[in-house]
């Protein structure tokens, strides 16, 4: 695969870099955080031969470590690395991450689940809302390390068999967004809210806290209060409330908008 | 965020040892405040111990013979607020918790963590600003700065920050007890009003925990406030904002006469502020608006407002009256 790429593809500086790489102290040398020996081993797998190392093209040389053969990075290769195994949308995942890695960053950067959005990254906007073990939480303030053994549901996990979840359908029908950035968080949050109402959970607006009843019927004000952790910069609130009301009541709610 | 070691030690004695050996080790509850502060570089722990596994912090106590209820330190705020026994016996505590933060944050935040959350003073949060709480000796930016959100009671020339919790205001009014455990399993109980402290000369110390001590549970003694209590929160927007002023008002009435009363305020001091002057005035009096007004005015006479928070004195007076009226009215809107 590298036959066509000649050493002539490199300029003088690049040739020098490669020269240094091959002749430097093997113990000290690291390439993109991988030891020289390991890098060459991995390279050998990719290119089909040690000798090819001198003829590889820039694409291979500067590719991210993710193209390297999986399983060759030893466990605990990172300082303060932690292992976490959990389920995401029903599928098991096992990650070794820096202890600082939030669930939000793991979802987006490690698992390529970019539906969950990074808004403020400080727990103030709700864009990163996901559902863990049935509860809506903020993935930006959840460490990946704390997810061991848990079940995480993201916006990608709501549609089943190519059928949108009713909450997703309702958001489309009622135009519950403009730019759409807060929408995955809004929908995950709304979904968990349906469960909380079914269980009879109270809010600050509950008139009589002592009275416990299952299946709380939510007024518009109650929906606003209970969804206050999800900010919508575009101000699509009336339409978000209409969408949630439709799913919550099980009855059709008139659209606030129409085509001109 | 700076690098840290993450551990999941379950043995509380081991955790105490870690906390004593490393002053830069912190307990990680829900992370809703601590992780945010770490991202802001305000908190710089070198080790985090996840509390979810710590044995003594998750013990669910059976109903006690005295009628008190014990809530575990690691239980989530949302679960505590919706616990049937709490809703029935201490509805004001449920209201206070539910008035704080958002549903997502209440699902994450632990009870112990709620007590130990730091102030939201913007000068504390901004590492470019002086702050005696963050960096002792650096000065107080808020004292002569923007102090609209700051204290009107009990502040010192070192710090004018307020405690941000709603839950703690209700717990102060309910005379809760903080159960803690230190090195070698040594246990002690701290009355809630003695748990947090006023800033004095050491604003860096929010509470009276000793090195190595961790909160195991919070006990709320039985009372007869359930019928006549209310948590009122006044803020810049209708939801998901910290209190400008909040009032936890609870009373026990016999033929409209106040036989026991307990009032605490939030958003006014470095700790939940017991309105003892108002309480003293109201005891053995009729539960009337006129009496509530006098009690509130007496309490707010002690206020020492700063440049930008004079409004809190009048707002506090009105909030006290309104909370007391609503409590007297069975917690229902007046």
Interface residues (C-beta under 8 A of the other chain):
Chain A: X79 X80 X82 X98 X99 X100 X102 X121 X122 X123 X126 X129 X135 X136 X137 X138 X141 X142 X143 X145 X146 X189 X192 X193 X196 X199 X201 X202 X203 X204 X206 X207 X208 X209 X210 X212 X224 X225 X226 X227 X228 X229 X230
Chain B: X1 X3 X4 X5 X6 X28 X30 X31 X32 X35 X36 X39 X40 X48 X50 X52 X76 X78 X81 X82 X84 X87 X88 X91 X94 X95 X98 X99 X101 X102 X103 X104 X105 X107 X108 X226 X233 X238 X239 X240 X331 X332 X333
